[in-house]
Amino acid sequence: MAIYESMVVYGGRLEGQEIEEQISKFQKAIETGKGEIHSIERMGKRHLAYEIMRNQDGYYTVFHFQAEPKLIAPLQRSLRLNESVLRHIVLRKDKFPEGPTVAVEEVATAAASAPPHAAEAEPVAPRAQEAETPAEEVPAETAAVPETAEAPSEQADAAGAEAETEEPEPAPRAEAEAEAEEPEKPKEGTE
């Protein structure tokens, strides 16, 4: 028997009881195929990086199990056909992990470090209020345009006049190209 790790992401719209039913379906599929579940890690509900099948959240679960390699194809097929499963992956491993996965540790750490009254925190000021605050005024001395500068329309007229007077020289053509060109002969009977 080989050792496997599988991560399954269930739809975020499922309730707690429905998620537990889906997990038990996965367990039964492995046990029916004479496999053994080593551990199940419920990582909880997380926000997805992008919307999948109109779901913005997903419930992540990691299964560690031992099974025959021939069981994996039917297991993946059942996961693919299950409408509650948004994504899944089954990986072959060398050994079972000794503790919880890193992601489970992150969830536990984040839950422990969150302040109990975090929901009561003051809301962040929207950017619209920042735009309403007046900017620093620029002194009139630095804002004045020097007298020697031409107006933008005069600069554009001068640039246009220079462009009209300078015509680019035609690129030299190879003699072979010039000889290859022959004037078109009129077709007979078209006159």
N, C-alpha and C positions, 0 to 999 in steps of 0.2 A: 504494500500500500504506500501511496505517496502522500506527502504533506502539502496542503493547499491553504492559501489565504484568499478570501473573496471579500470585496467591498461592494455593497449594494446600496444604491441611493433610491429610496422610496419617495413618492410624491409628497410634497409638503402639506397638501390639503387633507391627508389622511389623519384620522384621530388616533389616540393612543391605543385603543382596542384593535383598530384595523391594522396598525403597524405590528402589533404583537401577533396577530393572525398571519400576516405575511412572513414574519420571522419563523413562526412555527411551521409554515408550509415549506420553507427552505430547509429547516431541520429535518422534517419528515422525508423530504426528497433525498437527503444525504443518508439518513438512517435506513430508508427503504433499499437503497443501493448498497447496503452493508458497509457504509462509512461511519465514522465516529466524529462527533463534534468535540473539539478540544476546548474552545471558548467562543463566546459571542460578546463583542464590544459594541455597545450602543453609544454612538458618538453624539447623538442628538440632532436637533433641527438646526440647519445652517443655511445661510443665504447663498444661492448659486451664483456663479460668476456671470452667467447669462441665462436667459429664460429657456427652459426645456419643456416642451409640451404644455405651454401656458402655466408652468410652475416657476415661481421665483425662489422658493425654498425647498429643501430636500432633507429627508431624515436619513442620516448616514449610519450604516451598520457594517461591522467587520466580523467575518466568520473565520475561525481557524479550525480546519478539519482534516481528517485523514480519510482517503478514499482510493478506490481503484481508478486508474486513468480512464477506463472506459465509461465511468460514471459522469465525467466532466462534460462531454458533448450534450447528453440529454439534459443535464442541469443547466447549462448555458441556454439551451433551447427554451426550457421552461421560463427562465428569467427574461429572455427576449420577448416571449409571448405574453408575459404578465404585464397588464396595463398599469399597474401600480408602481412598477420599477422604471425609474427614469434612466439610470445608468448602472452598469455592473462590470466587474472585472474579476477574473479568477486567475491567480498566480500560483505557480508551483514554488515551494520553498524547500530549503534544506532541513530546517528544524523549526519547531514551534518557538514563538517569542517567549522570553522569560518573564516579561511584565507586560503592562498595557502598551499599546502603540503610542507614538509621539503625539498623534492627534488627540487621543483620549486624554493624555496628560495635559495638553493645552486647554481642553475644555474644562477639566477639573481646576486647573490653575486660574483660568479666567473667571470661573464661578466663585472661587475662593477670594480672589483679589478685588472683585467688584464691590463697591460700597453698598450697604443695604438700602440706602436712600438715594440711589443713583437716579431714579425716575423723578425725584424732586429737584434735581439740579436745575440751575437757571438755563433757559434756552440761549443758544448762540445767536448773536445779533445778525440779522440778514444783511446781505451785501447792499441792498437798496439803501439802508440807512447810512452806510459808509459813503455812498456816492453823494448823499445830500449834504455832507459836511463840506464847508467851503475850503477851497484850496488856498495856499499861501499866496498873497498878492505879490506880483513882481513889481519892483520899483520902476518908475517911469523912465529913469535914466538907462536901464538895461533893456527896456522894452522898445526903445526908439530904434528905428532903422537908420543905418548910416546914410548920409546924403550922397555918397559916391556910388551906391548901389543903384542899378537900373531897375525899373519896374519889371515885373515878370512878363508882361506883354511885349515890352521893348526887347527883352532878352530873346523871346521866342521869335520875334520878327527878324532880329539880327542873325539868329541861327538858321532861319529859313532862307535868308538871302545868301548866306554862305553856301548852303547846300545847293542852291540853284546855280550858282556860278561854277561850282566844281562838279564836273561830270567824270565818272570813273572811266578809265581807259578799258577798251574791250580786251578780253584775255586773248593772248596769241594762240592761234589755231595751228594745229600740226598740218604740215603740207599734205600728208597722206589723206587727211580728212577733206581738205579742200579739193583734191583731185578726185576723190570718191564721189563728191557731190556733182551730179549732172542735172541740168535743167530738165524738167518733166516734158515729155513729148506729148503733144495733144493726141488724143485718140482719133482714129479715122472715123469720119462720118458724124462727128459731134458738132461740127461747125454749121 
